[in-house]
Amino acid sequence: MTDFLHPSMDNNQLRAMSSLALAHMGDCVYEIMTRSWLTTSGLVTNRNLHRETIRLVCAGAQAAGAAAILPLLTEEEEDVFRRGRNSKPKSVPKTSSVSEYAHATAVEALFGWLYLRQEYARLNELFAALLPAAQEWAAQKKKQQ
C-alpha cells in the first residue's frame, strides 16, 4: 500500500519534477505547518484561525520568510530555492508583486522538496526560522488595513 501521508521520492525522481510541481506540494505543506502552529500555539481564537492562516500563507508573508531562511540554506537547498524562484507561473495574484510571488514559489518548492525527501526535522527548522518574519509582515499589513 502506498502511504499518501508520507510520500517518499529519491533524488532522481525529485530532479525530474518541475519546480511548479514541487511548489504545488510545498504550498500545502507550508499551510498545514502554519495551521498546526496557529492551532497549537493558543495565540489565536477559533474565530480568527482562518483569517490568521490567510495572512501567514500569502505570497507576501512567504517572501518575507524567504529572506530569513536564505542564509540558512545548504547548497542543494539553494539550488531548489533558485529553481522555484525562477519558475514561470502562468499568472500572479493581484495581491502580490511578481517578486513576492517568485520568492513565495521558491519557499513552496523548497518545502515540497524537503517533504518528499521526508526531511521533517529540516522543514520544522526552516519553518521556525521564517515564521517571525512572516508574522511581522502580516502584522504590518494588518495595521495598513
C-alpha positions in Angstrom: 0.0 0.0 0.0 1.2 3.5 -0.8 1.5 5.9 2.1 0.0 9.1 0.7 0.6 11.0 4.0 4.3 10.3 4.0 5.3 10.0 0.3 9.0 9.5 -0.4 10.9 10.1 -3.6 14.5 9.5 -4.5 16.8 12.2 -5.9 16.3 11.2 -9.5 12.6 11.4 -9.2 12.8 14.8 -7.5 15.2 16.2 -10.2 12.7 15.1 -12.8 9.8 17.1 -11.1 9.2 20.6 -12.2 9.6 23.4 -9.7 6.0 24.2 -10.0 5.1 20.6 -9.1 7.3 20.9 -6.0 5.7 24.2 -5.2 2.3 22.7 -5.5 3.2 20.1 -2.9 5.1 22.7 -0.8 2.1 25.0 -0.7 0.0 22.5 1.2 3.0 21.6 3.5 3.5 25.2 4.4 -0.2 25.7 5.0 -0.5 22.7 7.2 2.5 23.8 9.2 1.0 27.2 9.6 -2.3 25.8 10.6 -0.7 23.5 13.1 1.3 26.3 14.6 -1.7 28.5 14.9 -3.9 25.8 16.4 -1.3 24.6 19.0 0.1 28.0 19.9 -3.1 29.1 21.6 -2.4 32.7 20.4 -5.4 32.9 18.1 -9.1 32.4 18.9 -11.1 29.8 17.0 -12.9 32.7 15.3 -9.7 34.1 13.9 -7.8 30.9 12.9 -8.8 31.1 9.3 -8.1 34.9 9.0 -4.6 34.5 10.6 -3.9 31.5 8.4 -4.6 33.5 5.3 -2.4 36.3 6.5 0.6 33.9 7.0 0.3 31.8 3.9 0.0 34.6 1.4 2.9 35.4 -1.0 4.0 38.5 0.8 4.4 36.7 4.2 6.2 33.8 2.5 8.5 36.2 0.7 9.4 37.9 3.9 10.1 34.5 5.4 12.3 33.6 2.4 14.7 36.4 3.3 15.0 35.0 6.8 15.9 31.5 5.7 18.2 32.2 2.7 21.3 32.4 4.8 20.5 29.0 6.4 20.2 27.0 3.2 22.6 24.4 2.1 23.9 24.5 -1.4 21.5 21.8 -2.5 18.6 23.7 -0.9 19.7 26.9 -2.5 19.5 25.2 -5.9 15.9 24.1 -5.3 15.0 27.5 -4.0 16.6 29.2 -7.1 14.7 26.8 -9.4 11.5 27.6 -7.7 12.1 31.4 -7.8 13.0 31.3 -11.5 10.0 29.1 -12.5 7.4 30.8 -14.7 3.9 30.5 -13.4 1.1 31.4 -15.8 -0.3 34.2 -13.6 0.5 36.2 -10.5 -2.2 37.2 -8.0 -3.2 40.8 -7.9 -2.5 40.9 -4.2 1.3 40.4 -4.6 4.1 41.7 -6.7 6.0 39.5 -9.2 9.0 39.4 -6.9 6.9 38.4 -3.8 5.2 35.7 -5.8 8.6 34.4 -7.1 10.0 34.2 -3.6 6.9 32.6 -2.3 7.1 30.0 -5.0 10.7 29.4 -4.1 9.8 28.7 -0.5 7.0 26.4 -1.5 9.2 24.5 -3.9 11.8 24.0 -1.2 9.2 22.9 1.3 7.8 20.4 -1.2 11.2 19.1 -2.0 12.1 18.6 1.7 8.7 17.0 2.4 9.1 14.5 -0.5 12.6 13.7 0.9 11.0 13.1 4.3 13.2 15.7 5.9 10.7 16.7 8.5 13.2 18.0 11.1 14.7 20.4 8.5 11.2 21.5 7.5 10.5 22.4 11.1 13.8 24.2 11.5 13.2 26.3 8.4 9.6 27.0 9.3 10.6 28.2 12.8 13.2 30.4 11.2 10.9 32.1 8.7 7.8 32.4 11.0 8.9 35.6 12.8 9.5 37.4 9.5 6.1 36.2 8.1 4.4 37.3 11.3 6.0 40.7 11.2 4.9 41.1 7.6 1.4 40.0 8.4 1.2 42.4 11.4 2.3 45.4 9.2 -0.3 44.5 6.6 -3.0 44.3 9.3 -2.1 47.8 10.5 -2.4 49.2 7.0 -5.9 47.9 6.6 
